[in-house]
Amino acid sequence: MPVLDSFLIDHTKIKSPSLRKSKVIVTPKKDKITIFDFRFCLPNVEIMPSKGIHTLEHLFSEFMRSYIDLDDSFSMRKVVDISPMGCKTGFYMIIIGDFIYKDCKIIVDYWRKSMLDILNFNKDVFGANIYQCGSYKFHSLSEAKKIASNILSKKIIILNNNDLYLNLSLIS
């Protein structure tokens, strides 16, 4: 059975908050798809609260998309999805296109701007209604704001996969 890419990363080496270009997938038509790991919490030490994650899923997704999709330097690269990790320590973002290190710095800037947008957000959460959300009562804007405040209080670093690979002898 193939091992998932995230299981090849040593989670004891992951820092938080951090951005990591997880991998690039090349489609049969040679399109490139990049997956990013936004680490909000330190793995196996912290987790985000469930209602806060759900609210972030609605808000962070909208704000990040607006920044990236409207950035002319990213004109051929569009956000496909932004979704929370099951371990409650971060989010994944899938984008059409490949990115270089300079682009990662811009994405970190957009992450910070998105967190500031969430901190200042005082409206109804986008899509948090019975028609657009499968669990519309399961939200907490205050928890989302606490998560955003925590990110804004720290320096976001960019991680490199080469520094994080798991020594497989540790688990065999």
N, C-alpha and C positions, 0 to 999 in steps of 0.2 A: 504494500500500500504506500503511495507517495506521501511524503511528509509536507504539511502545509508550510508555506514560507514563514509565517509568523512563529512557527515552532522551531525554526532554525536560528532565531534571534534569542540571545541570552537576556531574559527579562530582568535579571539582576543588574545589568549594565545600562538599562534605559534610564534616562534622566527625565525630569518633569519640571516645568512644561517644555516640550520639545516637538519639533517637526522632523519627520524622517521620510525621505523619498523611499518608500517601501520596495517598489519594483516597477518595471516597465514591461508591459505585455505588447507583443507585436502580433497583430491580427493576420489572418491569411491574406488579406488585401494590403498588408504592410502598413496599416494605420497603427499608431502607437497610443497606448493607454497607460497612464501613470496612476499609481495608487500611493497616496500619502497617508502617513500615520501621524495624527495630531494627538500627542500624549498629554492629557490634562492632569493626570495623577500618576504618582509613582507606583508601578506595578507591585502587587502583593503587600502594599503598605497603606494605600488610600484608595477609595472609590468615590465616584460621584453618586449623589442620591438619585434614585430612580425617577422621581417626578421632575427633578431638575434636568436630568438627561433628556427626558422626553420634550420638555420645553426648549432646551437647547437644540434638539433635533429640528424643531420647527423654526426657531429664530436664527441659529448659527447657519443653517443651510441657506436660508434666504439671504442673509447679509453677505456671506462668503460668495455666493453665486453673483450677487449684484456687483461686488467689487471685481471679481475675476472676469465675468462675462462682459463687463463694460470696459475693461482695460484693453486699449488698442494693441499693446505689446503682446497680449494673449489672444489676439483676434481669431486665430485658428484653433484655439484650445478652449473647449467648453466643459463645464462641470457636468458630469453624468450623475453623480450621487454623492451625498454626504450623509453618513449614517454612524450611529454609535457602535462601539465595540461591546460585545457581550460581557466582557470582563469589567465594564463600567469604569475603565481608566482613560478612555479617549474616543476619538472618532476617526473613521476612514473617509478619505475623499478620493473619488475616482474622476479623472479628467482625461479628455481626449487630447493627445499630444505628449511630447516629451519635454522635460524641463532640465535646465542647468542650475548650478548652485545659485547664481544671481537671481533666478526665478524663485528659488526657495526663500530667499530673503524678502522678496516682495510678498510671497504668500504669508510669511510670518507677520509682515506689516498689516496685511488684510485680516489676519487672525486677530491681532490686537485691536484693529478698528472695529471688527465684528463684536468683540467682547465689550468695547466701549459703547457700541450701539445697544447691546443687550443691557448693559448697566443703566443706560439712559432711557430704556424702553418703558413706556407707561401706557400702552394700549392693550387691546385684546390680543392674545397670542394668535399669530397667523394660523388659520386652519384648525383652530381648537374648537370645533363644533361637531355636532353629531353627524353631519353630512360629509365632513372632510377628514375626520380622524377616527381611527378605530378604538381609541381610548381617550375620548375628549375630556373626560373629567379628571384624568390622571396627569395633571400639570402643576408646576409650581414656578411662577415667575420669580419669586423671592429666592428659591434654591438656584435657579439659573443665574440670577444676579450674583449670588455668593460665589458660584463657580467662576463667573466672568471676573469678578473682583479679585479672586485668588490668582487668576492668570495675569491680570494687569499689574499685580503687585510684584511679579517676578520677571526675570529675564527669560525669554524663550530662546532655547538653543536649537541649532540644527545638528541632528545626529547623522552619522555615516554608517551604513550597513556593515562595512568592513570592520568597524570597531566593535560591533555587537554580535558577530556570529558566535553561535553556541558551539562549545567544545562538546561534541556528541559523547565523548567518553564519560562526561559528568552524569549522563542519564542512562547509560547502559549497564 
